[in-house]
Amino acid sequence: MVLNDNISVLQHLRSSSHPGHILVIDPDDQTPEMAAKRSIACVLAGTRCILVGGSTAVDGTPVHDTVVAIQESLELCKWNATQDSEASEDDWNIPVLLFPAGARALSPAADGITFMTLMNSRNLQFVMGEQVLGGTIVQKMNIEPIPMGYIVFAPGGKVGEVGEADLILPDQKERCVNYVAAAECFGFPLIYLEAGSGASSPVPPEMISAAKKVAPNSMIVVGGGMHNGKLAQQSVNAGADWIVTGNLTEEFDDAAELEKVMREYIQTMRS
């Protein structure tokens, strides 16, 4: 594991400069080698956390192989930094977290797991069932659980479909506030507002602002529909602490080109 033993994943997430960028890697959409290549390019561009998982990745084998490939690449880059007086090892202390669709999509090679409840699912299996199945496994793997409230907004994408979400619509700000307030009362350090992978539009900024107001003690994570840095910037200005992208990076096989695009993306996001 690459993350410094003296700092927990949650401490890393809280201490990182906000707004921060999170890369999500779907093992079903790329080989482990390509996932590692894209991860390194994004870290060079400014990414500070990597999630591995997806809406349909329920088999642990591709998840584990992908986590291992990313961790090995980060370790190599960290070692290279020790040989360069102008480089910093800390730049490569990037947590690799599981972002599972279910209790079987796990890996002991990860630094931690977003131990989440899909709060607005109609199916209790996604609210608490998979969590009950996976809790003892996570403990045996000795990976850090990061409790997270996961709330899906329209259009919802694949996660909305697979997770049987009762989507929050653009005119339902009160529903958004109620869910986020409940997540804050549960004490979730992360609250993820998700529009769905590759969504045509992101979570509305007014929803993000309302969420931040009622959950001042949580980090607000926003993903789905973040097609460019300007959209990410709007979410940041509304109160997002972390912006998540995934589909965008899958458009690039060339690492140098991806690094350039993501560097511009993150700079715009933070401007």
Secondary structure, DSSP 4 states (H G I P E B T S, - for coil): --S-TTS-HHHHHHHS-SSEEEEEE-GGGS-HHHHHHHHHHHHHHT--EEEE--SS---HHHHHHHHHHHHHHHHHHHHHHHT-TT--GGGG---EEE--SSTTS--TTSSEEEEEEETTBSSHIIIIIHHHHHHHHHHHHT-EEEEEEEEEBTT-HHHHHHTTB-PBPTT-HHHHHHHHHHHHHHT-SEEEEE--TT-SS---HHHHHHHHHH-TTSEEEEESS--SHHHHHHHHHHT-SEEEE-GGGGG---HHHHHHHHHHHHHHHH-
